[in-house]
Structure formats: structure tokens, C-alpha cells
Amino acid sequence: MTPIERTIIRGLLHRALAAGYTVSVHDSYDGDGEWTVKRSRDTTAIMAALDTTGGDILLFRDANGARVGTVTLIYNGDDTVIADASGDAAALTV
């Protein structure tokens, strides 16, 4: 993960946690892999779980545990690390 990717992802996590969301990390963006972090509010743990594959999916849940959306991360080495976003999580990517 490049410094610019790290900065973008930290900003995304900051906004998500400030909104009261929890974050789960799936260590693949193409369907393989596993959930390596589940319903966390720990930025350090979330960041540590990222970039073990070519991409990750972040799943956001509200305080009641309801899914609010996902963000797909693909590590390209530039500022396009956020490849896709759905649901209310899309608002976190701006």
C-alpha cells in the first residue's frame, strides 16, 4: 500500500467511524478470501488487515448492526484505490 492509498483509506475510515459505523474487512475483492476483521471500530486493526491481497472489501454496519454499504479497494499504487462503493458507504468516499 502506497502512502497516498494509506491516506485515502485512513480518511475513509475516519469518516466511517465518526458516523458510528463498524467495519469488516474481506481480504479479497473477487469473492475468494475470508473476513479477517469483523465489526471493528479499531483503525489500527483494520489498517493491519488491509493489503494482504490485491484488494479488499470493506463492509460498513450502523450501530444496530444493519449493513449500510461496501467499499471495494484495489491497490494500484495511486489515488484510485477506491474502485467501487455501494449504499450509504458511497457517501464516505467523497
Buried (B, 14 or more C-beta within 10 A) or exposed (E): BBEEBBEBBEEBBEBBBEBEBBBBBBBBBEEEBEEBBEEBEEBEEBBEBBBEBEBBBBBBBEEEEEBBBBBBBBBEEEEEBBBEBEBBBBEBBE
